[in-house]
Amino acid sequence: MDFKKILAKAEEYQTEMSIFLRDLIRIPGESCQEEGVIKRIKEEMERVGFDKVEIDPMGNVLGYVGHGKHLIAMDAHIDTVGIGDPDLWEYDPYEGYEDDQVILGRGASDQLGGMASMVYAGKIIKDLGLEEDYTLVVTGTVQEEDCDGLCWQYIINEDKIKPEFVVITEPTSCNIYRGHRGRMEIKVSTKGLSCHGSAPERGDNAIFKMAPILTELKALNENLTNHDFLGKGTLAVSEIFFSSPSRCAVADGCSISVDRRLTAGETGEFAIQQIKNLPSVKAADAKVEMYDYKEPAYTGLVYPTEAYFPSWLIEEDHPATQTLVESFENLFEQKPLVDKWTFSTNGVSIMGRYGIPCIGFGPGHEDQAHAPNEKTWKNELVKAAAIYATIPTIYVQKYADKMPEGTDNLVADKK
């Protein structure tokens, strides 16, 4: 395989990738509203020569290159968060901005840039005849910002697609990432008895019942499990709600939302039980439960799930990791940084739930995600396209026969 030729071809397509990325940025595509973005991706996949392009009932776009026996996937979620306060943006977040080095706009790093690079990796594979005994499926997935990995629950369970491994193209600053902490969304509720606010002793204030729970949750966060690679589990109270007949009444209900980040060795059941065991929760007879997600996709399909997103990681000597390391070293003649994400990705389902190995490499920077004036770098789009074009061949030629069978590669639940 001629790595210099692959890199040169990726550089040749920098302008086309930039045009495509800016087109995607111009189309608003928040979670559950991604139809226009999906259609534009399908159009580009077909234009550059993908062998087959489909949109599934959830609304994910799946583009295929090759017809071989080894199924490899590369994934980008293509939904974005909102723009927040428009006054914090120097440019229109949908029209964006471009110069010789960067492209600015909502989704530039998180993570439409990864999508642009994947599509042109498919074109490079076709142009240079890099097809071997593999089928590459490039997925543009929906609803990730609302519910990480829901799209891949659908792809695995309903589309019946189970790749040998998946490259997650979330932003990594063109480093290789091999895992991240999981998360879950927990609700804690207390009940009271309302009465007139002039005589609070007649009632039972649900907000006061919540107060010691908040104090003990803050202390619990300081004592959560640590992991040498993924880091420490964390807990944050993110929302608070109440119910009351009026402002002149004692509150009869109070609930809070807890954003729980899970490190290796922490399961959903474990995290729920930790909160149930708190003395204040027991004293208040508080209810502790996991949130559900059941918002309809832009297609109208509803695919309910618990708001539980397991942690995952693979080792440095795993075939998927080694495939990307070898690709990087051959293309760029230097050793890559192998690290982890701070945030969560679709890997929570792909590997966290189903044990299908994941490895990360993407253009853009993690600190740009959800930020005003979000941007990505053109040279990283080029690097990513070159990496993605080489991965399938390197894997098939050197690492496919070393891939562990079943879910033996799943190590996220091991301390």
C-alpha positions in Angstrom: 0.0 0.0 0.0 1.4 3.4 -1.1 0.9 5.6 2.0 2.3 8.7 0.3 -0.1 8.3 -2.5 -3.0 8.0 -0.1 -2.0 11.1 1.9 -1.5 13.0 -1.4 -5.0 12.0 -2.5 -6.5 13.1 0.8 -4.7 16.5 0.4 -6.1 16.7 -3.1 -9.7 16.5 -1.7 -9.3 19.1 1.0 -11.3 21.6 -0.9 -14.1 19.2 -1.6 -14.2 18.1 2.0 -14.4 21.7 3.1 -17.2 22.5 0.8 -19.1 19.4 1.9 -18.6 20.2 5.6 -19.8 23.7 5.2 -22.9 22.4 3.4 -23.6 20.2 6.4 -23.1 23.1 8.9 -25.6 25.2 6.9 -28.4 22.7 7.5 -29.7 22.9 11.1 -29.7 19.4 12.5 -30.3 19.2 16.2 -31.3 15.8 17.7 -34.6 14.5 16.2 -34.4 17.1 13.4 -31.6 15.7 11.2 -33.5 14.8 8.0 -31.9 17.5 5.8 -28.4 16.6 7.0 -29.0 12.9 6.4 -30.2 13.6 2.8 -27.2 15.7 2.0 -24.8 13.0 3.3 -26.6 10.4 1.2 -26.3 12.6 -1.9 -22.5 13.0 -1.3 -21.9 9.3 -0.7 -23.6 8.5 -4.0 -21.8 11.2 -5.8 -18.3 10.0 -4.8 -19.1 6.3 -5.7 -20.2 4.4 -2.6 -21.4 0.9 -3.7 -24.7 1.2 -1.7 -26.4 3.9 0.4 -29.4 3.4 2.6 -31.4 5.3 5.2 -32.9 3.0 7.9 -36.2 3.4 9.6 -34.7 5.4 12.5 -33.1 7.8 10.0 -29.5 6.7 10.1 -27.6 6.8 6.8 -25.5 3.8 6.0 -23.0 3.9 3.1 -21.2 0.8 1.9 -17.8 0.4 0.2 -16.7 -3.1 -0.9 -18.3 -6.5 -0.7 -15.8 -8.6 1.3 -16.4 -10.9 4.3 -14.8 -8.7 7.0 -17.4 -6.1 8.1 -15.8 -2.9 9.5 -17.8 0.2 10.5 -16.9 3.9 10.9 -19.4 6.1 12.7 -20.2 9.8 13.1 -23.2 11.1 14.8 -24.5 14.0 12.6 -26.9 15.6 15.0 -25.8 18.7 16.9 -26.7 20.6 20.0 -28.3 24.1 19.7 -26.4 27.3 19.3 -27.0 28.7 22.8 -26.7 32.5 23.2 -26.3 33.8 19.6 -24.5 36.9 21.0 -21.5 34.7 21.9 -20.9 33.8 18.3 -18.6 35.9 16.1 -20.3 34.6 13.0 -23.6 33.1 12.1 -23.3 29.5 13.6 -25.0 28.0 10.5 -23.3 30.0 7.8 -20.0 29.8 9.7 -16.6 31.1 8.6 -13.6 29.7 6.7 -10.0 30.7 6.1 -6.9 28.8 5.0 -6.7 26.8 8.2 -10.1 26.5 9.9 -13.8 26.0 9.3 -16.2 27.5 11.9 -19.8 26.7 12.6 -22.1 24.5 14.8 -21.0 20.9 14.4 -17.7 21.6 12.8 -15.8 19.5 15.4 -18.7 17.7 17.1 -18.9 16.0 14.7 -19.7 16.8 11.1 -16.0 17.0 10.3 -15.6 13.3 11.0 -18.4 12.6 8.5 -16.8 14.7 5.8 -13.5 12.8 6.2 -15.2 9.4 6.2 -17.1 10.1 3.0 -13.9 11.2 1.2 -12.0 8.2 2.6 -14.5 6.1 0.7 -13.7 8.0 -2.5 -9.9 7.5 -1.9 -10.5 3.8 -1.5 -12.3 3.7 -4.8 -9.9 6.0 -6.6 -6.8 4.0 -5.6 -8.3 0.5 -5.7 -7.8 -0.3 -2.0 -10.7 -2.7 -1.8 -9.8 -6.1 -0.4 -11.8 -8.8 1.5 -13.8 -6.3 3.5 -17.0 -4.4 3.5 -16.8 -0.9 5.0 -20.0 0.6 6.3 -19.9 4.3 7.0 -22.7 5.4 9.3 -24.1 8.9 9.9 -26.2 8.4 13.0 -29.0 10.4 14.7 -30.1 11.4 18.2 -26.6 10.9 19.8 -26.7 14.3 21.5 -30.0 13.4 23.2 -29.2 9.7 23.9 -25.7 8.3 23.3 -25.7 5.0 21.4 -29.5 4.7 20.9 -28.8 4.8 17.1 -26.4 1.8 17.4 -28.9 -0.1 19.6 -31.1 0.1 16.6 -28.4 -0.7 14.0 -27.3 -3.8 15.9 -30.7 -5.1 17.0 -32.9 -4.1 14.1 -30.6 -3.5 11.1 -28.7 -6.7 12.2 -25.3 -5.1 11.5 -22.6 -6.4 13.8 -19.1 -5.2 12.6 -15.8 -6.8 13.7 -14.9 -3.4 15.1 -16.0 0.2 14.8 -14.0 3.4 14.4 -15.6 6.3 16.3 -14.8 9.5 14.5 -15.7 11.9 17.4 -13.0 14.6 17.8 -9.7 13.4 19.1 -7.3 16.1 17.8 -6.1 13.3 15.4 -4.9 11.2 18.4 -6.1 7.6 19.0 -8.6 7.1 21.8 -9.4 3.7 23.2 -12.2 4.3 25.7 -14.1 6.7 28.0 -16.2 6.7 31.1 -19.9 5.9 30.8 -22.8 7.9 32.2 -26.4 7.5 33.4 -29.2 9.9 34.2 -30.8 9.3 37.6 -33.9 10.9 39.2 -34.3 11.2 43.0 -37.7 12.2 44.3 -39.1 13.1 47.7 -42.8 13.4 48.7 -44.4 15.6 51.3 -47.7 17.0 52.4 -48.8 20.5 51.2 -50.4 23.0 53.6 -50.8 26.8 53.8 -47.5 28.5 54.0 -48.6 30.5 57.0 -48.6 27.4 59.1 -45.8 25.1 57.7 -45.9 22.9 60.7 -49.2 21.4 59.4 -47.4 20.0 56.4 -44.3 18.0 55.4 -42.0 20.0 53.1 -40.6 17.8 50.3 -37.9 20.4 49.6 -36.5 20.2 53.1 -36.4 16.4 52.8 -34.2 16.8 49.7 -31.7 19.1 51.5 -29.7 16.4 53.4 -29.8 14.2 50.3 -28.0 17.0 48.3 -25.4 17.2 51.0 -24.7 13.5 51.1 -24.6 13.3 47.2 -21.9 16.0 47.3 -19.9 13.9 49.7 -20.5 10.7 47.7 -18.9 12.4 44.7 -15.7 12.8 46.5 -15.5 9.1 47.3 -16.3 7.4 44.0 -14.3 4.7 42.3 -11.1 5.5 40.5 -9.5 3.7 37.5 -5.9 4.1 36.4 -6.8 4.8 32.7 -10.4 6.1 32.6 -10.2 8.1 35.8 -12.7 8.7 38.6 -16.4 8.3 38.6 -18.2 11.5 39.2 -21.7 12.7 40.3 -23.3 16.1 39.6 -26.8 17.4 40.5 -27.9 19.0 37.3 -31.6 19.9 37.8 -34.1 20.5 40.6 -37.9 20.5 40.3 -40.8 20.9 42.8 -44.5 20.6 43.0 -46.7 22.8 45.2 -50.3 24.2 45.1 -48.9 27.8 45.1 -46.1 30.0 46.3 -48.1 30.3 49.5 -47.9 26.6 50.2 -45.5 23.9 51.5 -44.1 21.9 48.6 -45.6 18.4 48.3 -43.0 17.1 45.9 -39.3 17.6 45.0 -37.0 15.9 42.6 -33.5 16.3 41.3 -31.6 15.0 38.3 -28.2 13.4 38.8 -25.6 13.2 36.0 -23.5 10.2 37.1 -20.3 9.5 35.2 -19.3 5.8 35.5 -15.7 4.6 35.4 -14.6 1.0 34.8 -16.1 -1.4 37.3 -19.2 0.7 38.0 -22.5 -0.6 36.6 -25.9 1.1 36.5 -27.2 -1.1 39.3 -24.2 -0.3 41.5 -24.6 3.5 41.0 -28.4 3.4 41.8 -27.8 1.3 44.9 -25.1 3.7 46.2 -27.7 6.5 46.3 -30.4 4.2 47.7 -28.0 3.4 50.6 -27.5 7.0 51.7 -29.0 7.5 55.1 -30.8 10.7 54.0 -32.4 8.8 51.1 -33.6 6.1 53.5 -34.8 8.6 56.1 -36.9 10.5 53.5 -38.1 7.3 51.8 -36.9 8.9 48.6 -37.5 7.2 45.2 -34.3 6.6 43.1 -34.7 5.6 39.5 -33.2 5.8 36.1 -34.6 8.2 33.5 -36.0 6.7 30.3 -35.6 8.1 26.8 -38.4 7.8 24.3 -38.3 10.8 22.0 -39.3 10.1 18.4 -36.7 10.3 15.7 -37.2 12.6 12.7 -38.8 9.6 10.9 -41.4 9.3 13.7 -39.9 6.1 15.0 -39.8 5.7 18.8 -37.2 3.3 20.2 -37.3 3.5 24.0 -34.3 2.9 26.2 -33.0 3.5 29.7 -30.7 6.5 30.1 -27.8 4.2 30.9 -24.6 4.4 28.9 -21.8 2.0 30.0 -18.1 2.8 30.2 -15.8 0.9 27.8 -12.2 0.6 26.9 -9.9 -1.7 24.9 -6.2 -2.4 25.6 -3.3 -0.9 23.7 -2.3 -4.3 22.2 -5.9 -4.9 20.9 -6.0 -5.5 17.1 -8.2 -2.5 16.6 -5.8 -0.2 18.5 -2.8 -1.7 16.7 -4.5 -1.2 13.3 -4.9 2.5 13.9 -1.4 2.9 15.4 0.2 1.2 12.3 -1.9 3.3 10.0 -0.8 6.5 11.8 2.9 5.6 11.9 3.0 4.7 8.2 1.2 7.8 7.1 2.8 10.4 9.3 6.1 8.7 10.3 5.7 9.4 14.0 4.1 7.7 17.0 0.6 8.7 17.9 -0.7 9.7 21.3 -3.0 7.0 22.6 -5.5 8.4 25.1 -9.2 8.6 26.0 -12.2 11.0 25.7 -13.6 13.0 28.5 -17.1 13.0 27.1 -19.3 10.1 26.0 -19.8 8.6 22.5 -21.8 6.0 20.7 -19.2 3.5 22.0 -21.4 3.2 25.1 -23.7 1.0 23.1 -21.4 -0.5 20.5 -18.9 -1.8 23.0 -20.4 -0.9 26.4 -23.6 -2.9 25.7 -22.7 -5.3 23.0 -18.9 -5.9 23.3 -18.1 -4.9 19.7 -14.6 -3.3 19.9 -14.4 0.4 19.3 -11.4 2.7 18.7 -11.4 6.4 18.2 -9.8 8.8 15.7 -11.3 12.0 14.6 -10.6 15.5 13.3 -11.5 18.4 15.5 -10.9 19.1 19.2 -12.9 17.9 22.2 -12.9 21.4 23.8 -14.8 22.7 20.7 -17.8 20.5 21.4 -21.0 22.5 22.4 -18.9 25.7 22.5 -19.7 29.0 20.8 -17.5 29.7 17.8 -17.0 25.9 17.3 -14.3 25.2 14.7 -12.3 22.4 13.1 -9.0 22.3 11.2 -8.6 21.6 7.5 -5.3 19.7 7.9 -7.1 17.4 10.4 -9.8 16.6 7.9 -7.1 15.5 5.5 -5.2 13.4 8.1 -8.5 11.7 9.2 -9.5 10.9 5.6 -6.1 9.3 4.9 -6.3 7.3 8.1 -9.8 6.1 7.4 -8.8 5.0 3.9 -5.9 2.8 5.1 -7.6 1.2 8.2 -9.6 -1.6 6.4 -6.7 -2.9 4.3 -4.2 -2.9 7.3 -6.8 -4.7 9.4 -7.6 -7.4 6.9 -3.9 -8.0 6.0 -2.4 -8.0 9.5 -4.9 -8.1 12.3 -8.3 -9.7 11.4 -7.1 -13.2 12.4 -5.9 -11.8 15.8 -9.3 -10.4 16.8 -10.7 -12.0 20.0 -13.9 -13.9 19.5 -17.2 -13.1 21.2 -17.1 -10.4 24.0 -13.7 -11.4 25.5 -12.4 -8.1 24.4 -14.9 -6.2 26.6 -12.9 -5.0 29.6 -14.9 -2.0 30.7 -16.4 -3.9 33.6 -13.1 -5.1 35.0 -11.2 -3.2 37.6 
